[in-house]
C-alpha cells in the first residue's frame, strides 16, 4: 500500500469587513496559486477569533472597509487589533505570510504592523487629489520580502485608490531602504506621489507585505485590457505563487 503522505494545499484566511470588495478576486488569485482560500467576515472573526489560527497565510482584502469612515482602513484596523491583534502578531512571529492589498495595506499601516519596527509611515491622499483607477507597472526590489525575493519580472496590474501616497520621514525612508523593506516600486510613472516611488513595503521580518496596486486582478492573461492586442505584461500571479511556495517548502 502506498503510504506516501498526501500534500494538502495551504490554507489562506481572507479577512473581510463591511465594504470589502476584492475578497472574491484575491480568493481566485490564491486558488490559481495553489492555496485554499477561506473568507472570514469581521463578524466571524469577532465571534470566533481562533478561526484564523489554522491558516498558513493571512490576507487582508482590498475595498472600502467601513466606507473608509474616519480614514481608509482605520476602523478595520481597530476591529482587528481588538479581536485578533495578538493572534496576528503570533502568526508573524511564526513566520506565517501576511499580505494586505490596497485597503489591506492601509489597515496594516493603521495597525502599526507596517512599516514595522516602530518606523512611522502613512498613506495619504493621492497627489492628484482624486480617486485614481488605471493600470500601472511595478518592479520587485526586495530580497528580504518572502513575497518578492525570487521575482525578476515587473508586474502590471491596476490601482484603484484615493489614499495611496506612501509618506514617511527622511530617516525612516533611509532605514527602509537600508533594511531592504522597500518591496515594490512604481516604474514608468508614479500614480499617487508616493515617496521613492514606493508601491509596497514589507516589515522587518520580511513575511508581511503591504501594497497599493491590485496584483489579484492580473492572474490570468485575459484580464489585461490589451490582451486581444497581444499585450499582457507580467502577471500578479507570481507574487501569490511566492507566498504559497514559501509555506509549502
Backbone bond lengths (Angstrom), bond angles and torsions (degrees), N, CA, C in turn:
res aa  C-N    CA-C-N  psi(-1)  N-CA   C-N-CA  omega(-1)  CA-C   N-CA-C  phi
1 X - - - 1.473 - - 1.521 109.18 -
2 X 1.297 115.51 136.17 1.467 120.40 178.42 1.519 109.31 -73.61
3 X 1.324 115.39 116.49 1.470 120.18 -179.08 1.526 111.90 -102.28
4 X 1.315 117.05 12.41 1.467 120.55 179.25 1.524 109.85 -61.56
5 X 1.311 115.60 129.34 1.466 120.02 -178.42 1.522 110.35 -66.51
6 X 1.300 115.51 138.12 1.463 120.91 177.76 1.523 108.36 -80.53
7 X 1.307 116.26 123.54 1.461 120.83 -179.12 1.522 109.29 -82.78
8 X 1.313 116.44 119.99 1.453 120.93 -178.70 1.520 110.44 -93.34
9 X 1.314 115.17 155.94 1.460 120.37 178.30 1.524 109.70 -70.90
10 X 1.329 118.11 140.26 1.468 119.65 176.49 1.519 110.54 -64.91
11 X 1.317 115.53 148.44 1.455 121.41 -179.04 1.528 110.10 -94.42
12 X 1.308 116.20 134.95 1.464 122.03 176.73 1.522 109.07 -117.47
13 X 1.321 116.70 118.97 1.459 121.47 177.01 1.521 108.58 -86.66
14 X 1.326 116.48 117.19 1.460 122.18 179.71 1.528 107.44 -99.04
15 X 1.321 116.07 111.93 1.465 121.53 -174.73 1.529 109.81 -90.38
16 X 1.335 115.67 127.67 1.459 121.54 -174.00 1.523 110.86 -127.02
17 X 1.306 115.90 151.76 1.464 122.66 175.61 1.525 108.74 -130.81
18 X 1.314 118.59 166.40 1.463 119.63 173.18 1.536 109.86 -55.00
19 X 1.314 117.26 125.35 1.458 121.75 -177.45 1.513 114.12 101.29
20 X 1.332 117.50 -15.24 1.461 119.94 173.71 1.524 108.81 -62.99
21 X 1.353 116.68 134.79 1.465 117.55 -178.83 1.528 113.71 -135.64
22 X 1.329 117.67 6.28 1.468 119.44 178.72 1.528 111.80 -112.43
23 X 1.323 117.47 12.55 1.456 119.97 -178.39 1.525 111.82 -66.20
24 X 1.320 117.90 -38.02 1.465 120.41 178.03 1.523 110.35 -66.89
25 X 1.331 116.81 -40.00 1.462 121.37 -179.73 1.529 111.03 -64.12
26 X 1.330 116.39 -46.94 1.463 118.70 -177.71 1.526 110.48 -71.55
27 X 1.325 117.62 -29.94 1.465 120.12 175.47 1.525 110.25 -64.31
28 X 1.325 116.61 -42.48 1.461 120.91 176.72 1.526 110.66 -61.24
29 X 1.346 116.49 -43.09 1.459 120.63 179.59 1.522 110.92 -62.20
30 X 1.312 116.74 -42.18 1.468 120.67 179.87 1.526 110.89 -65.07
31 X 1.320 116.93 -38.93 1.460 120.24 176.82 1.522 110.90 -62.59
32 X 1.337 116.58 -42.38 1.462 120.34 178.84 1.529 111.40 -63.50
33 X 1.329 115.98 -28.55 1.464 121.02 -179.13 1.525 112.36 -86.08
34 X 1.334 117.80 -7.22 1.453 120.78 176.60 1.508 115.43 104.19
35 X 1.329 118.00 11.11 1.462 121.68 178.95 1.531 110.28 -100.55
36 X 1.326 114.93 166.84 1.460 120.83 176.35 1.522 107.83 -113.79
37 X 1.333 117.00 99.85 1.466 119.64 -177.89 1.517 112.77 -77.87
38 X 1.318 115.85 142.93 1.464 122.86 173.75 1.525 106.78 -130.78
39 X 1.330 116.54 122.44 1.461 120.11 -177.70 1.528 110.99 -90.87
40 X 1.328 114.08 134.12 1.461 120.51 177.98 1.522 109.16 -123.17
41 X 1.330 116.03 120.98 1.450 120.78 173.27 1.527 109.44 -72.96
42 X 1.314 116.79 159.34 1.454 120.30 179.10 1.524 110.61 -58.96
43 X 1.321 117.45 -33.90 1.465 120.71 177.78 1.522 111.20 -64.20
44 X 1.344 117.32 -37.03 1.462 121.43 176.72 1.526 110.20 -65.00
45 X 1.330 115.43 -42.53 1.461 120.90 -176.34 1.522 110.76 -66.75
46 X 1.329 116.29 -41.63 1.464 120.08 -179.52 1.521 110.94 -66.81
47 X 1.335 116.86 -41.32 1.465 120.22 -176.99 1.523 112.28 -75.27
48 X 1.336 117.18 -28.91 1.462 120.62 -179.18 1.531 109.63 -143.10
49 X 1.335 117.53 78.36 1.471 121.16 -176.27 1.525 114.02 -57.15
50 X 1.336 117.18 -27.86 1.464 120.38 -177.74 1.526 112.30 -70.63
51 X 1.342 118.11 -5.22 1.468 120.48 -177.27 1.524 112.64 -61.07
52 X 1.327 116.99 -23.87 1.470 119.16 -178.15 1.521 112.21 -91.83
53 X 1.321 117.93 -6.44 1.466 120.37 -172.20 1.522 113.58 -64.71
54 X 1.329 116.98 -33.09 1.455 119.48 -177.28 1.522 114.49 -86.95
55 X 1.313 117.20 -0.29 1.465 120.21 -176.73 1.513 111.46 -76.61
56 X 1.327 115.74 139.34 1.467 121.23 175.92 1.518 111.14 -81.72
57 X 1.318 116.76 -28.39 1.463 123.89 -178.39 1.521 108.29 -133.57
58 X 1.324 117.28 140.31 1.460 121.88 174.55 1.521 108.98 -113.34
59 X 1.311 116.34 133.11 1.464 122.06 -177.63 1.527 108.91 -128.27
60 X 1.330 116.73 128.55 1.462 121.02 172.57 1.520 106.52 -105.51
61 X 1.327 114.54 111.45 1.455 120.88 -171.28 1.529 112.05 -75.00
62 X 1.324 114.61 159.93 1.459 121.41 179.89 1.516 112.80 -85.78
63 X 1.308 115.16 173.24 1.454 121.78 -179.76 1.515 110.56 138.88
64 X 1.302 116.46 -143.75 1.467 121.90 -179.33 1.528 108.57 -131.84
65 X 1.328 116.25 67.63 1.459 120.15 -175.49 1.524 110.87 -55.68
66 X 1.332 114.52 129.97 1.468 121.96 -178.50 1.531 111.44 51.29
67 X 1.346 115.05 34.84 1.469 122.47 178.26 1.525 112.59 58.03
68 X 1.347 116.26 23.51 1.476 121.50 -178.48 1.523 112.03 56.57
69 X 1.340 116.43 26.50 1.462 120.51 177.59 1.522 110.18 -60.87
70 X 1.310 116.22 137.72 1.472 124.03 -179.74 1.521 112.93 66.93
71 X 1.338 116.89 10.47 1.458 120.63 -179.81 1.516 110.31 118.30
72 X 1.331 116.28 144.55 1.462 121.86 -175.03 1.524 111.28 -59.73
73 X 1.324 115.77 123.55 1.453 122.63 175.99 1.513 115.74 79.26
74 X 1.320 118.10 -2.17 1.471 119.81 -173.15 1.531 112.44 -66.95
75 X 1.338 117.81 -50.28 1.457 119.43 -177.51 1.522 110.97 -69.01
76 X 1.338 117.47 -38.97 1.468 121.44 176.86 1.528 109.70 -58.31
77 X 1.330 116.55 -42.21 1.462 120.80 179.11 1.519 111.47 -62.59
78 X 1.326 116.53 -44.05 1.470 120.48 179.38 1.526 110.50 -62.16
79 X 1.345 116.23 -44.09 1.459 120.78 -179.45 1.535 111.34 -63.17
80 X 1.323 116.78 -43.69 1.462 120.10 -179.26 1.525 111.44 -67.75
81 X 1.323 116.53 -42.24 1.462 119.29 178.36 1.528 111.45 -60.19
82 X 1.322 115.94 -41.68 1.462 119.96 -177.35 1.522 112.25 -70.20
83 X 1.320 117.19 -35.07 1.466 120.47 -173.03 1.530 113.77 -95.48
84 X 1.337 116.80 -43.88 1.475 119.36 -174.76 1.525 112.50 -135.98
85 X 1.316 117.31 20.09 1.459 119.66 -178.49 1.516 112.84 -54.96
86 X 1.325 116.97 -47.18 1.459 120.50 -179.21 1.522 111.36 -68.01
87 X 1.300 116.83 -32.58 1.473 120.34 179.09 1.530 110.73 -70.07
88 X 1.321 117.03 -37.72 1.466 119.93 176.66 1.526 110.13 -67.64
89 X 1.319 116.88 -40.73 1.469 120.55 176.10 1.523 110.75 -59.76
90 X 1.336 116.75 -41.44 1.466 121.10 178.87 1.525 110.96 -65.84
91 X 1.333 116.47 -38.41 1.467 120.02 178.58 1.525 110.91 -62.88
92 X 1.332 115.97 -40.83 1.464 119.93 178.87 1.522 110.11 -66.03
93 X 1.335 116.66 -41.44 1.461 120.63 178.14 1.523 111.29 -62.60
94 X 1.333 116.69 -31.24 1.467 121.82 176.85 1.520 112.08 -81.83
95 X 1.333 116.40 1.54 1.459 124.10 -179.91 1.531 111.73 61.79
96 X 1.343 114.72 40.61 1.454 119.67 169.70 1.523 107.97 -89.20
97 X 1.321 118.72 126.61 1.462 121.57 -175.13 1.522 113.20 -60.50
98 X 1.325 115.12 141.31 1.462 123.60 176.94 1.519 107.92 -129.66
99 X 1.325 117.00 135.40 1.464 120.22 176.47 1.519 109.26 -136.50
100 X 1.325 115.57 134.91 1.456 121.87 175.16 1.514 108.44 -123.80
101 X 1.326 116.13 125.28 1.461 121.40 -174.37 1.522 109.95 -112.91
102 X 1.328 117.07 126.25 1.456 124.51 177.80 1.529 109.72 57.05
103 X 1.323 118.96 -105.52 1.458 120.05 177.66 1.525 111.20 -60.33
104 X 1.329 116.59 -28.62 1.459 120.77 175.74 1.516 111.88 -67.95
105 X 1.328 117.43 -37.01 1.457 122.52 174.64 1.526 109.46 -64.09
106 X 1.320 115.75 -47.05 1.466 120.19 178.36 1.530 110.43 -58.50
107 X 1.327 116.21 -38.98 1.463 120.78 179.39 1.520 111.39 -66.36
108 X 1.324 117.84 -43.51 1.465 121.12 179.27 1.524 111.34 -63.14
109 X 1.328 116.90 -36.50 1.466 120.31 176.68 1.523 110.08 -67.50
110 X 1.330 116.97 -43.41 1.471 120.71 178.42 1.529 111.34 -62.86
111 X 1.328 116.94 -32.28 1.461 121.25 179.35 1.520 112.71 -74.85
112 X 1.332 116.62 -14.83 1.454 120.48 -177.80 1.514 113.54 85.45
113 X 1.334 117.13 6.45 1.466 121.09 178.52 1.520 110.53 -77.21
114 X 1.306 117.02 -35.29 1.463 123.04 174.36 1.517 108.76 -119.95
115 X 1.325 118.50 144.93 1.448 128.99 1.01 1.528 115.45 -62.93
116 X 1.322 119.90 -21.23 1.452 121.26 178.98 1.511 112.49 99.43
117 X 1.319 115.47 160.05 1.466 122.56 179.32 1.529 111.80 53.51
118 X 1.345 115.32 37.40 1.463 123.17 176.70 1.530 113.32 60.66
119 X 1.310 116.54 27.23 1.461 120.56 175.32 1.528 108.56 -86.17
120 X 1.323 118.59 128.24 1.461 120.16 -179.21 1.529 112.13 -75.99
121 X 1.309 115.98 141.06 1.459 121.01 177.03 1.512 109.00 -163.58
122 X 1.324 116.29 161.86 1.465 120.38 -179.65 1.518 108.96 -155.24
123 X 1.333 115.06 160.96 1.450 121.74 174.19 1.519 107.86 -115.63
124 X 1.325 115.43 110.40 1.454 121.05 -175.73 1.513 112.29 -101.42
125 X 1.330 115.47 179.62 1.462 120.93 178.74 1.530 110.23 -63.22
126 X 1.315 115.21 145.30 1.458 120.49 176.90 1.524 110.78 -54.42
127 X 1.315 116.09 147.82 1.460 120.19 176.85 1.518 111.94 -55.28
128 X 1.327 116.24 -32.90 1.466 120.59 -178.66 1.525 112.06 -69.62
129 X 1.339 116.56 -20.48 1.452 120.66 -177.85 1.517 114.45 79.42
130 X 1.345 116.90 6.39 1.458 120.36 -178.70 1.520 110.21 -132.58
131 X 1.331 115.28 160.73 1.459 121.49 173.32 1.522 108.46 -65.78
132 X 1.328 117.13 135.62 1.461 121.43 -174.57 1.522 109.81 -125.73
133 X 1.322 116.44 125.79 1.462 122.61 177.57 1.524 107.74 -128.39
134 X 1.329 116.26 112.99 1.470 121.70 -179.54 1.522 109.24 -164.56
135 X 1.307 116.75 169.52 1.462 121.02 176.29 1.529 109.22 -88.05
136 X 1.322 115.41 139.98 1.452 121.81 -178.81 1.518 109.25 -132.81
137 X 1.319 114.80 171.26 1.465 120.82 176.47 1.520 108.25 -124.29
138 X 1.307 116.70 137.09 1.464 120.83 177.11 1.520 109.43 -135.32
139 X 1.322 114.49 151.78 1.457 120.08 -178.53 1.517 109.96 -115.78
140 X 1.342 118.11 136.33 1.459 120.96 176.62 1.520 109.99 -73.50
141 X 1.323 116.70 133.56 1.469 119.95 -173.78 1.522 113.66 -128.90
142 X 1.321 119.03 -5.18 1.470 120.59 -175.98 1.519 111.35 -109.76
143 X 1.323 115.05 134.42 1.464 121.40 172.45 1.520 110.19 -98.19
144 X 1.328 117.50 -12.16 1.463 121.21 174.44 1.521 111.11 -76.79
145 X 1.317 116.64 -40.16 1.465 122.19 -176.13 1.525 110.10 -67.32
146 X 1.328 116.99 123.33 1.465 119.65 -176.98 1.528 111.82 -68.84
147 X 1.327 117.29 -18.62 1.463 121.44 -179.92 1.528 112.28 -80.38
148 X 1.329 117.91 -21.12 1.469 120.55 -173.08 1.521 114.33 -125.06
149 X 1.316 119.05 -10.07 1.464 120.14 -165.34 1.523 114.73 -63.88
150 X 1.337 118.22 -23.35 1.465 119.65 178.65 1.528 112.63 -103.98
151 X 1.314 116.78 2.73 1.466 120.15 -178.42 1.524 110.00 -81.51
152 X 1.321 115.78 136.27 1.466 120.85 178.51 1.523 112.15 -122.63
153 X 1.318 117.63 -14.35 1.462 121.54 -177.86 1.515 110.57 -102.97
154 X 1.317 116.71 142.05 1.457 120.98 175.13 1.524 110.71 -62.91
155 X 1.330 115.38 154.53 1.458 122.11 179.20 1.525 108.92 -111.83
156 X 1.315 116.19 131.61 1.465 120.84 173.19 1.529 107.99 -110.15
157 X 1.312 115.68 131.73 1.464 120.57 -178.30 1.524 107.79 -165.70
158 X 1.312 117.62 169.07 1.467 119.37 -178.02 1.522 113.32 -85.19
159 X 1.328 115.20 157.53 1.453 122.64 164.65 1.526 107.22 -110.66
160 X 1.319 116.45 158.99 1.470 121.95 175.45 1.516 106.95 -159.98
161 X 1.317 116.24 83.08 1.464 119.35 -176.57 1.525 111.67 -156.54
162 X 1.320 113.91 158.58 1.457 121.05 174.64 1.508 112.17 -112.30
163 X 1.356 116.07 -18.85 1.461 121.70 -179.99 1.528 109.13 -126.02
164 X 1.329 116.03 72.75 1.460 120.21 -176.58 1.503 114.88 -119.51
165 X 1.315 116.94 6.17 1.471 121.06 -175.82 1.530 109.58 -82.85
166 X 1.328 115.47 108.14 1.466 119.39 -179.82 1.524 109.22 -76.62
167 X 1.331 114.61 127.81 1.458 120.68 179.13 1.520 109.43 -129.70
168 X 1.323 115.02 150.92 1.460 120.68 177.09 1.517 108.33 -165.29
169 X 1.310 117.08 175.43 1.458 120.91 178.70 1.521 110.07 -76.94
170 X 1.314 116.14 160.03 1.462 120.24 178.07 1.526 111.13 -59.26
171 X 1.323 116.39 -39.72 1.467 119.45 -177.77 1.526 111.06 -68.57
172 X 1.335 116.63 -39.89 1.460 119.14 178.69 1.519 111.01 -67.86
173 X 1.324 117.07 -40.42 1.462 120.02 177.01 1.525 110.21 -58.26
174 X 1.323 116.40 -44.69 1.465 120.19 178.72 1.526 110.68 -60.82
175 X 1.341 116.87 -38.88 1.463 120.73 178.81 1.522 111.09 -67.14
176 X 1.344 116.09 -41.80 1.459 119.73 179.74 1.528 110.96 -62.17
177 X 1.312 116.19 -41.59 1.465 120.56 178.91 1.523 109.85 -67.32
178 X 1.324 117.08 -46.41 1.463 121.94 -177.86 1.527 111.77 -63.08
179 X 1.344 116.80 -37.13 1.463 120.81 -177.26 1.533 113.02 -91.04
180 X 1.326 117.04 9.41 1.466 122.77 176.26 1.524 112.34 61.95
181 X 1.339 116.35 37.21 1.461 120.68 179.55 1.528 113.50 -97.05
182 X 1.311 117.96 -3.87 1.468 120.45 172.90 1.521 106.48 -81.59
183 X 1.312 116.19 104.57 1.463 120.72 -171.16 1.524 113.39 -87.93
184 X 1.334 116.72 -35.80 1.463 121.63 -175.53 1.519 109.11 -143.69
185 X 1.335 116.22 138.90 1.460 120.95 178.30 1.524 109.66 -128.99
186 X 1.326 115.66 144.26 1.450 120.55 175.07 1.529 110.00 -68.60
187 X 1.317 115.74 141.13 1.462 121.51 172.57 1.521 108.02 -127.82
188 X 1.323 115.85 155.86 1.467 121.65 -178.93 1.521 111.93 59.05
189 X 1.318 115.50 37.41 1.457 120.39 176.00 1.515 112.89 121.98
190 X 1.320 115.54 133.91 1.458 122.75 177.84 1.525 107.62 -103.37
191 X 1.344 119.23 113.51 1.459 120.46 -170.36 1.526 115.60 -78.55
192 X 1.330 117.74 -15.30 1.465 118.39 -173.12 1.527 115.08 -133.36
193 X 1.330 116.94 -3.91 1.462 119.96 179.30 1.515 114.88 89.10
194 X 1.327 117.73 14.42 1.460 120.83 179.24 1.525 111.13 -55.82
195 X 1.319 115.61 138.42 1.452 120.50 177.76 1.527 109.65 -60.30
196 X 1.321 116.25 138.73 1.468 123.03 177.44 1.533 111.50 59.45
197 X 1.333 116.72 22.93 1.468 122.27 179.77 1.530 112.11 57.60
198 X 1.317 117.29 32.98 1.465 120.99 -175.09 1.528 110.75 -74.42
199 X 1.336 114.73 124.62 1.463 121.96 174.57 1.518 111.29 -102.87
200 X 1.344 116.79 -24.52 1.451 120.81 -179.34 1.513 111.11 -163.50
201 X 1.322 115.96 150.41 1.464 121.66 178.60 1.522 109.07 -134.29
202 X 1.333 115.67 160.50 1.449 120.84 174.05 1.525 109.15 -117.30
203 X 1.320 115.69 166.97 1.454 119.43 176.37 1.528 109.37 -81.35
204 X 1.332 116.84 -179.81 1.457 119.93 -175.46 1.526 112.46 -67.10
205 X 1.353 117.29 -22.23 1.466 120.11 179.67 1.522 112.23 -81.68
206 X 1.332 116.65 -22.75 1.453 121.52 -178.26 1.512 114.89 88.35
207 X 1.348 118.50 -3.05 1.469 119.45 -177.61 1.523 112.71 -94.64
208 X 1.326 117.59 -14.41 1.468 121.27 -179.13 1.529 108.90 -106.08
209 X 1.307 116.57 124.69 1.466 122.03 178.21 1.510 109.70 -122.14
210 X 1.322 116.43 133.52 1.455 122.52 170.68 1.511 109.20 -124.11
211 X 1.324 117.54 134.80 1.457 120.79 179.65 1.516 109.54 -148.34
212 X 1.336 116.16 150.99 1.455 120.84 -179.77 1.525 113.35 -85.38
213 X 1.335 121.39 -42.10 1.471 119.83 179.13 1.533 111.81 -64.66
214 X 1.327 115.04 166.12 1.464 122.23 -174.78 1.532 111.57 -110.09
215 X 1.332 118.98 83.33 1.466 120.06 177.82 1.517 112.99 -65.05
216 X 1.344 117.39 -21.59 1.465 120.79 179.09 1.522 112.21 -67.39
217 X 1.336 116.89 -12.44 1.462 120.21 178.91 1.522 113.07 -98.61
218 X 1.343 115.23 14.41 1.467 119.22 171.89 1.525 108.12 -146.32
219 X 1.332 114.91 72.93 1.462 119.96 -179.76 1.524 112.11 -118.62
220 X 1.331 116.27 -5.94 1.463 122.44 168.55 1.522 106.53 -132.99
221 X 1.322 116.72 147.01 1.468 120.16 -169.73 1.526 112.52 -61.80
222 X 1.315 117.73 -31.45 1.471 119.25 -175.97 1.529 113.02 -69.22
223 X 1.333 117.79 -10.33 1.464 119.80 178.69 1.523 112.06 -75.46
224 X 1.320 117.70 -18.84 1.459 119.77 178.92 1.527 109.33 -69.29
225 X 1.331 118.23 133.14 1.470 120.12 -175.18 1.518 113.99 -64.23
226 X 1.343 117.26 -18.32 1.464 120.18 179.86 1.522 111.71 -110.41
227 X 1.320 115.73 21.78 1.458 121.19 -178.69 1.532 111.67 -55.23
228 X 1.325 117.03 -43.70 1.461 120.17 -176.59 1.526 112.60 -72.75
229 X 1.327 116.03 -7.78 1.468 120.13 174.45 1.525 110.63 -101.00
230 X 1.315 115.68 7.94 1.457 120.14 178.03 1.516 114.76 85.31
231 X 1.337 117.37 9.23 1.461 121.66 179.60 1.529 108.11 -103.45
232 X 1.334 116.68 128.55 1.461 119.61 179.79 1.528 112.44 -128.90
233 X 1.318 117.53 -47.03 1.459 119.57 -177.18 1.516 111.22 75.94
234 X 1.325 116.64 174.60 1.456 121.35 -179.30 1.515 111.24 -73.12
235 X 1.314 116.55 132.19 1.463 120.75 -176.83 1.529 112.08 -84.45
236 X 1.322 114.35 150.41 1.452 120.42 176.67 1.514 113.06 -72.86
237 X 1.320 117.15 -12.47 1.459 120.94 -179.77 1.521 111.53 -54.81
238 X 1.328 116.60 -36.37 1.468 120.17 -177.43 1.517 111.90 -58.24
239 X 1.310 117.35 -34.75 1.460 120.87 -179.80 1.525 110.63 -65.56
240 X 1.331 117.27 -44.50 1.465 120.62 179.08 1.524 111.08 -68.58
241 X 1.320 116.69 -34.88 1.459 120.35 177.18 1.523 110.72 -62.51
242 X 1.333 117.21 -35.31 1.455 120.42 177.40 1.536 111.16 -63.25
243 X 1.326 116.96 -44.20 1.455 119.97 178.11 1.509 112.37 -62.81
244 X 1.324 117.03 -42.67 1.461 121.46 179.15 1.518 110.46 -66.26
245 X 1.323 116.45 -42.91 1.463 120.10 179.72 1.519 111.28 -61.05
246 X 1.312 115.90 -38.85 1.468 120.65 -178.52 1.533 111.44 -60.86
247 X 1.317 117.56 -44.47 1.471 119.95 -177.47 1.518 111.51 -81.89
248 X 1.327 118.05 -13.39 1.458 120.85 -178.33 1.522 112.34 -89.51
249 X 1.327 117.16 -17.32 1.472 120.69 -178.11 1.526 111.42 -78.57
